[in-house]
Amino acid sequence: MNYYIVTGAAGFIGSKIVEGLNRRGVTEIIAVDNLAHADKFKNLAGCEIADYMDQVDLPKQLEALEGSVEAILHQGACSDTMESDGRFMMENNYAYSRRLLDWTQEEEIPLLYASSASVYGSGPDYREERSCERPLNVYGYSKFLFDQVVRLRLPEASAQIVGLRYFNVYGPNETHKGRMASVALHAYHQLKSEGKVKLFVGSDGYRDGEQRRDFIYVDDVVAVNLWFLERGGVSGIFNCGSGRAQTFNRVAVAVINAVNGTQDTLHDIVSKGLIEYVPFPEKLVGKYQSFTEADLTKLRNAGYPGEFMTVEQGVAAYMKELQRK
């Protein structure tokens, strides 16, 4: 019996990957996570897994798992871009990932892992090239540094290694992320509790709410992961975004229209007072990505055929899910 190990399995993307594996009939899954924030268990409650393991125990159990693992999908990390404890970030994100890389190469099994668009810093180019990578915080640096190790290992790799640089992912199962949750979720909660959505005033040359990010729906992220999992001969570091930079205003409009059942324009919505532009936080100055857009050339050249939802499509699906609860 061979297991699939999913780290961060009770988290946002990890739990959706477990769901995706289940849809394909895969239930021999070892779910690895840290349930110090116990409410995350809800993300796994509807899934079928073979076992659960705390994240601190996995490295200790690797020897016992030799010969019985099909692949590791490594989604676990500290994703708080404002985390100031660099030692914790480097141990949790970088050193832990290196242990899994070494082990999967020894076992000759695939490692698919979560990298991040944060490695690019403020851009302006978002290609999987060293010249484009300028992380703005220690979270981005931890992801960047592991990507560099992978690049060194790829020419002599004994098994598939795939790093996916996630852009702004949103969708079901992210509620536990708190302030690190997506713009779409924050907008939904603000609309329900305050009757309006709050966005930042203009920054870095953008008008109010016109900062632009590459927003990607979580189902599309899962599809990319599973596509690579089925193609063991394809390795590398790839962007995982929609390939479209879309404004925060557009996200807010999509949320408001989906929740209210309207088709209002931005002008209509601002006129009704449904969006409030708030001061830009001082602590984010110089650490904020006002523009991101994934260059999908490398992903497409690898053969990935899937299309990605627009903000309107993804937000509509997300709001429908949230309003069911």
Steps between C-alpha positions, in 0.01 A plus 500: 500500500647835393395826663476852374628744762340846499657752736291797605211261442258676734585837352356685206664358187607175668144404594378575149776278360385220731147551364638487146682174569181356652307589183750288310442207731815554709438454873834359616610842614710596801383846600774702668433828676517700821163524674606752763215698344253217538221642283697400191381143553174604331680518166576128523175382657344419163812331360616140500851448634694200627683673786579836660843609618622818669747696291777469762472121488536451126882535483528247784278252313664520159722197559198289593322615183776393264362309202138578579448852361381582149561877513514798733291810431663752732262787572586564863673827591472813705342736246481812718680766296520721811674235715812659650658188653746413228640196681154347527422577136822348370463184709132455419511585129855447381668235716187282522461509122866403453449191715207393283695569182793287614272214603289498183814497288637208701168320459474603134145627537340830387504813714249768404534804723351843554723788408365855484475806278644689797845402371455767231456784745369812329574368152441633243579175320359166616701242308662197662845652465757600760516855364130553587521380860525766773304391812379780727466304827640194675203288388582573137868440570431159656316395184760656274789324672337158475433561130873564455581164662253330267657666198838360600354151546288481186776402252586190704152429640404136548127575503254774412531833682238766431480838671184701439518872562151580622370847433195634689296188569142532625208264560341263752689370807701816569298642792760391760764722336364810675665819377700297245179385329418625152363838401182323389434349844574825683269684260222249565527531878520881485195518277299273730605672822540865396305527176807605302838380381823672605789536256827693520532845349734526204867408533805460278336711228167313503168671569277397790437125488676470165799305630510181295570142596485166325205335679463122449213285622606207718338237274732613220800461733392145584462419129858612433635287787317188387604553137867498601445204732389297199810600300799375693740590222433873529705692758577863568380817667183642348272797556151406616274798435229597257736704283274804546557802726157608629421790730389488862204709388403221264510245781287725721246557223482125432441426870233768540314397185516131588373555855233758410389338176573819305695592188621842609806673359783633715357849458159382621649323799720793608202735460299278736779512760563125475878549472705707744862585423711495815854632567790284391666339809839643586634154588440380142689781329782344300372148574188493284445360154282757321524300177546131424435302183622148441691438181357163395741435212691228684182331627350496151826374347489211748165409342246617756175550303259624767329837498473717811188662642457875481439689825130516417476124444705404803341748739150396393584136576661597832215721620250227416700262720526750787129578495415131532653494849 
